[in-house]
Amino acid sequence: MTELRWRYGAATDVGRVRDLNEDSHLASRRLLAVADGVGGAAAGEVASGVTIAEVTRLARRPPVEAETELGEVVEAARDRIRAAVAENPESEGMATTLTGLWLGDDSVDIVHIGDSRAYQLRGEDFVQVTVDDSYVQHLVDEGAITPDEAQDHPYKSVVTRVLQANPAPAHFETRPAKLGDRYMLCSDGLTDVVDDTAIESVLRDFAEPQSAADELVRLALEQGGPDNVTVVVGDVSERQRFPRWPWFTAATVAVLAVAAVFIGLALRN
């Protein structure tokens, strides 16, 4: 029996400018996720933290109805954010992005809201698999600016949809899983200062997921690190799982064989 699993690495840094890291992340055998807190003084780190805490409860089991279960996690996180705001009104406006990848038996289920990103590297192809919920992405979609112009747009950090107390739908998608696929999740602390060409180069050049994650964070810091930066890299890998009964049978036969020897010796004596 073959079980797909993530072979993963993760790195995060507060950056060169910020005093507090509002990013949170999860890297596990089944589930990868990045959440980038929004709100600054409004406790964005609380929003991202409680969201990843809700995501974590799914990490140790395979998805049954992935979109439904991921949707329930989003709503549970929203409830916790709402409760935190009620308890501390000064945190009004706190919110977070969320990008998560849940690896099933033959597919990758994606939940996404905000402007954190997920990329996929498969063979010669390198694609961004999420679409930013941002003002600048809206301008690109409308044809008002080009993707290159979006990279340096003064409003590139303005998000149009986030996970917060007020309802806002998340995006869900399912992609086929293939051994050897590499995925990278990140907060915008990476993509605001490191372009896609450099990101792809690192993901191709560094075989170990942890080394790739470390290098991408290093590049963001080298470019000034104006924001918190978090990177999670996951490779679709396999783990062989063997049914227990052959081992049980072999052990039983061995025990019986040893017992037979001792019985034979006892009878001779």
N, C-alpha and C positions, 0 to 999 in steps of 0.2 A: 504494500500500500504506500502511496506517495502523498505527502501533505505539503502544500505550498506554504511558504513562510517568508517573512521579510528578513533579509540579512542587512542590518541597518547600522547607521552611525549618525550622531547628532552633535551639534555644537551651537552655543549661544554666547553672546557677549553684549554688555551694556552699551558698547560703542565709546567714541571719544568725546561725546558732547553731553549725553544724558547722565543723570545721577541715579536713575532707577531703571531696571530692566522690566518692562511691562509685557514682554513676550513670555509665553509658556509653550511647552511642547510635550509630545509623547512619542517615544520610539519603542516599539515592542514587536513581538513575533507576528501578531495579527494586524496591528493598527499603528499607523503613523499619523501625527497631527501637529499642526502649528496654529497658535492663536496669538494675535497681536493686539494687546489692550489699547483702547482708544479713550482719550479723555484727560490724560495728564493728571492734573490735580483732582480730577473726578474719579480717581481710583481705577484706571484701566487695568492695572495689574491684578486687581480683584476679579474683574470680569473675565480676563483670560485664564486666571487660575481656577475659578469655579467651573469654567467651561471645560478645561482639560480634565478636571477631576471627574466630571460627568462622562466624558469620552472614555476615560480610563476603565470604567466599569465594564465596558464591552471588550476590552483588550484580550481577555483570556478565553474567549469562546468564539466559535465560528458563527458567522451571521446566518440567521434563518430567513428573515425577511429584512434585508439590509436597509432599504430606503425607509421602511417603517421604523425600524429600530434606531437608525441614525436620526430620523425626524424626532423621535421621542427624546433622544439625548439633547437635541437643540432646544426643545421645549422645556426640558428639565433645567438646562442651563439658563434659559430665559427666566424661569421662575426663581432661580437662585439669585440672579442679578436684580430682579424686581424686589425680592425680599431684602437684599443688601441695601438697595436705595431707600426702601421704607424704613429700615433701621437707622440709616445714616443719610438724611436728606442732602447733605453736602456732596454726596457722591452722585447726585442726579446727573444724568448724561453719560455715565460710564458705559462702555460697550467694548466689544472685541470682534475681531475677524475670526474666522475658523476655516481651516482647510484640513480635511481628514481623508485618509485612504485606508479602507478596510479590505484586507485580502481574504477572499473566500477560496473555494475549491478550484474555481476556474475563472475568476473574475476579480476586478478591483472596483469596489464601490466608493464613490467620491461624494463627499458633502462639502459645500463651499459657500461662504458668505463673506464679503469684504474684498480686500485687495492683497491678502497673502496669496501665494501662488503654488501651483503644482506643475512640474514639467515631467515629460516622459522621454527617455532615450531608448530607442529600439533600433538596433542595427544602424543604418545610415540616417535614420530619421530622429529629429529632435524637435519636440513640439511643446508648447504651453497648453496644458489640458484644462486649465481653468480660465475664466474670463473675469477680469477685475470689475468689481462693483465700484466704479469711480467716475468722477466727472470727466476726467481726461479720456477714459475708455469710451464714454458716451460720445465725446467729440470725434474720436477715431471712428467709431461705428457710423457716425453721421457723415463722415468724409470731410469734416471741417479741418482736421489736422492729420498728419501722417504719424505712423508709429514712432518714427525717429524724432519728430517734433514733440511727441508726447513725453519722451524720455527727459526733456529739459523744461517741460511746461511748468509755470509757477504754481499751478493748482493740481499738480500730479498726486498730492497726498490727500486730496479731498475725496472721501468715500461717500457713496450714495446709498449703501446698504450695509448694515452691520448687525451683529447679534447684541440686542439690548433689551431693556424692559418692554418696549413697545414692539408689537408684532412686525416681523419682516421676513418674508419667505427665503429659505435657503435654496441653493441649487443642488440637485442630485443627478448623478450620472453613473452608468456602469460601463466599464471597458473590459475587454477580454484580457485575462492574465496570460503571460507567456514567460517561460523560464528565460532568464537573462535580461528581462526588462529592467531598466533602472528608472526610478522615480526620485525627484527632488522636490521637497516642500520648503518654503521659505517665507519669512516676513519681508515687508518691503524695504527693510534696512539693507537687504542684499540687492534687490533689483533696482532700487533707486540710484545706486552708484556703480553697479557692475552690470555690463550689458550681456545679452543672451549669448553672444559669440564667446565671450570669456567663460561664461557659465558652462556652456557645452564643452569647451576645451578641457576644463577641469574634470567634468564628469567622464570624459573619455580617457583622460590621462591617468587618473588615480583609480586603481583597481579596488582598493579597500573603501567601503562606504564612509568609515570614520575619517580616513585621510582626505577624502573629497570634501566632506563637511567642514573639516578644519581649514582646508585651503580656501574654500569659498568665504568663510568668515574672515580669514586673514586678508583676502582681497578687499572685502568691504572696509575693514579697518585701515588698510593701506590707502583707500580712497577718501579717508577722513572720518569714516565711521560716524556720520551725523545722526544716526538713529540706532536703536537696539537692532541687533541682527541675529536671526535664528535660522539654522539650516538643518534639515533632516534628509538623509539620503537612504533609500531602501532599494535593494535588489530582490527581484522575485527569484527565490531559491526553493529547493525542495529538501525535505527531511524524510528519510525512509522510516516507515513504521511497520513493524512486523506483528502479525497476529500472535497472541500469547500462547495459543494452544500447541504449536509445534515445539516451543521451548518446554512447555509443561510436559508434553509427551516424551521428549528426549530425556528430561530429568527423571520422569517416572521410570522409564526403561533402565536408566543407569542405576537408580536405587534398587530396582528389582534384581538387576544383574549382580550387584554387590551382595544383596541379601541371599541370592542363590548360592554364591560362593561360600558364604559363612555357614549356610545350612548344610551344604555338601561337606564342608570340613567337620561340622558337628556330627554328622551322621557317620563319618569315617572313624571318628574317635569313639 
